[in-house]
Amino acid sequence: MKNKVLTIVFLILVFGIALLQIVIPDKVYSKSEKRMLSKLSEFSFENFYSGKFTSSVEDYISDQFVGRDGFVTAKTMMSILMQKKDSGGVYFAKDGYLIEIHKNVKESQYKKNLAHIEEFAKKMKELRQDRRVTLLPVPSASWTLRDKLPRFAANVNQKALIDLAKEYDIDVLDITDALYDKKNEYIYYKTDHHWTSYGAYLGYVEYMKHVGKKPRSLSDFTKETLCTNFRGTTYSKVNLFFAPFDEIDAYYMDLFYKVSYNSDTYVTDSIYERSYLEGKDQYAVFLNSNQELTHIEGNGTGSILILKDSYANCFAQFLPEEYKDIYLIDLRFYTGSVEEFVEENDIDEILFLYNVPNLAEDKNVIRCTK
């Protein structure tokens, strides 16, 4: 009798979940993970035999499974109870850090991206000899905070990847030592893959020195804590309910600058889009998340174009008193000609700012040469 009851309960659960899976509409975007969720690929014999359809089914089930967040939490707790050092692509590191795992990178794609940057830099120099093009590859927390990782944790050598970039005809700014020297300070979030505003400030200091300018002291800026309840991307991968909260800080000399997005589609008076502080994606407070084209009108001199990933979003807050015009282009979304944009706006400096693992994965860097 007991076995029959268990069997009936099991069948109800299985068919109940299957029914819910059919009835409940698919989610397009995960607010907790800040990413688009997988959709089911259209079936065809070509996709089936190539394995593309089967792969899409696996991704679809993983992303669209009913009660997924709860299962993620359960899986994480099970990993901890089994004394595993990671779960969901995240290491359980010292001092409460949840650090994104980077065991290896696609070196072939990385080399392609470096070649694209080299080609672009050469073209920019041909058009204007005094135009400076710099690559600033920012190591992620898994490298800078490697001393906090579990023993024997697999971890790609990001310093070696940065050294590889130096073999190309590219002006590379290596800030690995500058960040490592501050490894015990709050330079990366504990629950997110980004560097903090203080970490970005360290990058700003090194870049200013690199281009022959005097960096401002941190005390020159007003510090404002925007929120104290931030949990970011690495938290979302494990849903660890007792994980710490991070705080997001802003640093500014003037709170108001004209900021326009996507050719004046949206214009505002601040770098900080505070409405995001009430939602899940609080890091998006910096420059309204990732936009195709952003323009900040500053109080300094000259112009700079940053070709970037999201690491640049909080870095840019330190620049308005250094430059008259700060432009940011995200090549994942920008479809225009970067060369034409540079010429039309007579850009003085160009900075590629990416975190190292993303620079090795991003297939959109080629767009800078189009």
N, C-alpha and C positions, 0 to 999 in steps of 0.2 A: 504493500500500500504506500509506504514511504517513498519507494522508488518511482511509483506512478505519479505521485504529487510533484516530486522534483522534476520529472520528465515534462509534466504539463506546464509547470512554471517556466522551465527552460524554453519550451516551444512558444509560450506566450511572449517571453522576452525577445526571442529571435524574430518571430513574425511581427511583433509589435514594433520593434526597431526598424524592420524592413518596411512596414507600412508607413511609419513616420518619415523614413528616408524618401519614400515616393511622394507623400503628401506635402511635406515641408519644402518650400522653394529653395533652390541652391543659393548660398551666400556668394556675393561677388567679391566682397572685401572683408578682411579680418581687421577690426579696429585694434584688437589686442596685439596682433602680430605686425600691424602696419604693412600689410602686403595684400596683393590680389590673390584670390584663391583659385585653385585649379578648376578647369571645366573639362567636361568629357569630350574628347576628340570625335569628330565625325567618323563613323565606321566605314572602312573600305578594305578590300582584300589587300591592297598595297600597304595600308597602315597596319593591318593585322599581321601580315607576314614579315614586315620590317620590325615589328615589336613596338612601334609607336603607339598603337591603340592600347595594347596591354599595359604599357607604361603609364599612359594617360588615365587608365582605369585605376591603377594603384594610387596615383597622385590624387585623383578625384575622390576616391573613398577616404583617403587620409585626411583631405581637406574638408570634405562635406559630411563626414560622419556625425550623426546626431549625438549631442552631448560630448562633443570632441574635447572641449576645455576640461571637463571633469575627468575624462580618461587620461588627458595629459598630466593632470595633477596626480592621479592614481599611479600612473607609470613612473613619475618622478619620485613619489614617496616609496614605491617599491624599489627603485634604484638605490635610494638612500638606505633603506633597510637592508639591502643586499650589499651595502658598503661599496657600491660602484662609485667611480670618480666623475661620472658624467651622465647626462641624459638629454635627449633631444638636441644634440649638437652643442651642448653647453657643459663646460667644466664647473664642478663645485670647487671653487678656489678658496684660498684663505681670506679671512677678514670679511666674509660675507659676499665676496665677489662671485658673480655668475659671468664667466668669461667664454665668449664664443670660440668654438674649436676651429683651428686652422691647421689641419694635419699636413696638407699639401696644397699646392696651387697649380693651375694650368700654365706651366711655364711657356708652352708654345704660344698661348694667347698673350701672355705677359710680354714676350719678345715682340710679337706683332704690334702691341700697343706702344712699346718703346720705339719701334721703327716708325710708327705713325707720328709720334711726338717729334722724333728727330727730323722727319720730313717736313713737318709743319714749322718747326723752329728755323730750319734752313730757309724756307720760303719767306718767313717773316723777316729774317735778316736781309734777304735779298731786296725786299721792298723798302726796308728802312734799317740802316746799319746800327743805329743807336737804340733800336727796340729790343728790350730784354725779354727773353722767354725762359722761364724757370720751371722745373719740375720739383714739387714738394711732395714726396711720398711719405705719408704718415703711418708709422707702424701702429698696428692695433694693440689692444690691451693684452692679447695673448703673447705678444713679444715683449713689450715694455714691462709688463707685470708678470713675466714668466716665473719669477721667484715665488709667486703666490699659487702657481698651478700645482695640482697633485703630483706626487713623485712619479717619474717615468711617463708623464703625459706627453703624447705625441704632439709636436709643435713645429711648424715650418719656420725656418730661419729667415725672418724678414729682413734682417740686416744684410744677408747674402743677396737677397733680391734687390735691395737698394744699391749694393755695390755693383751688381750686374748692370743696373741702369747707367752707372758711371762709365761703362765701357762704350756707351753710345755717345754720339756727338750732341749731348744734351747738358745744359747747365742744371745739375742736380744739387738740391739743398738737402743734406742729410742731417736730420734732427734727432736721430736715435739716441745719441749720448745726452743731448739736452733734456729729453724726456726721461731717460733712464735715471739721470741724476735726481729727478724729482719723483721717483717711483713710489715713494712712501707718502706722497701728498695726493690730494684729491684731483687727479688729472684725467681719470676715466670714471664713468659712472659704474656703479656696482651692478646695476640691472639692465644696462643698455650697452650697445656696441660702440657708441660714440665717445670721443673725448669730451671732457667738461669744458666750460668756458675758461677755466684756469689753464687747462691743458692747451686749449687753442691760443690763449695769451702767450704761452711759451713758444708756440709756433710763430706767432706774430713777431715776437722779439727776434727770433732767429732770421725771419724773412727781412725785417727792417735792416738788420745788420748786414745781411747778404746783399742788399741793393744799395748799401751805403747811406742809410738813413739812421738817425738816432731813435731807438724805440722809446716809447713813453713808459714811465714807471707805472706799476699797477696802482699805486696810490693816486695817480693822476685821474683815474677813472672812478666814477661813482659805482659802487657795487649794490645791486638790488637782487634779493632772493625772490624769484618769480613764483616758485612753488616748492613745497617740501614733501610732496606725496607722489613723486615721479617713479614709475616703474616702466622700464622700456622693453626693447626687443628681446633681450636674453631672458628676462623674466617671463615674457609671453611664451617662450619656447618650453618652459618647464612649469609655469603656473605654481610656483612654490609659495604657498600662502604665508610662510614666515620669513620670506626674503625681506631685506631691508628696503626702506624707501630712500630714494635719492632726492637731492635738491637741485634745482636749476637756477643758476645765477646769471644775471646780466651785468655787463660792464659797459659804461658809456660816459662820454664827456658832455654830450648834449642829447637829450632824450628824443628830440624831434629832428628828423631829416626826411626829405621827400623821397619816398620809395615807390617805384612803379614796376608793375609786373606785366610781362608779355605785351610789350609795346603799348603801355598805358591802358590795358584792359582793366586793370585795377590799380588805383593810386591811393597811397596812404601816407601818413606823416611819421611812421615809426618802423624801425627794424623789427620790433617785437609785435607779433600778431597774437595778442593776449587771449583771444577767444579760444585758442587751442588749450589753454591751461585748464579749462573746464571739461575737456574730453580725454580720450585715451592717448592720443598722439601728442603729448605735451612738448616733446622736442621740436615739433613743428612751429612752436612759438618763434623760433628763429627764422626770419625771412619767409614766413608763410609756407613752410614745408619746401618741397622741391619743385621749383618752377622752371619753365623753359628758359625765360630770360628775365633777369632782375636788374634794375638800375637804381643805385643809391646816389643821391646828390650830396656830396660832402662839402667840407669847409677847407680842404687842403688844396694841393696843386697837382696837376697832371691827371692821368687816367690809368686805370688798371682793369684788365679783363681776367676773371678767374674761370677757368674751365674745370668743372668740379663734380664731386659727389657731395653727399650731405655733410661730410666733415667740414666743408667750407662755410656752412650756414652760420655756425656760431663764431667762426674765425672772422667773418666779415664785419662783425660789430666793432672791431678794433681799428677799422680803416677810415671811417668818415672824416677824421681830423687830419689824415695823411694825404688824401686824394680828393680832387674835385669831383671826379666821376668814378664810381665803382660799378662795374658790370659783372654779372655772373651768368654763365651759360651752362645748362645741364644738357650734355650731349645725348642723354637718353631721350630727350624730348625735343630738342632744337633741330629743326629741319632746314634752316637756312644755311648759307655759306658763311663759315666763320671768317674766312679770308676777307670776304666782302664787308663783313661787319667791322673787322679790325680797320680796314681802309676807310670806310665811311665815317668812323668815329675817331680816326687818328689815334689809336690806342698806343700809350707809351710803354706799358709793361703787360706781359701776359704770364699768368701763373696757372699751371696745372696742379690742382690740389686734390689728391685722392688718398684714401687709406690703402695701404699696400695690397691686402687681399682683393679688394674691389678693383684696383688697377689691373690685377692679374686675371680678373674674370670678365670685366666689362667689354662687350663686343661693340660698343658704340663710339669708342675713342677714334675709330677710323673716320668718323664724321668731321673731325677737325681738318681733314685734308680734302674734303669734298668741295 
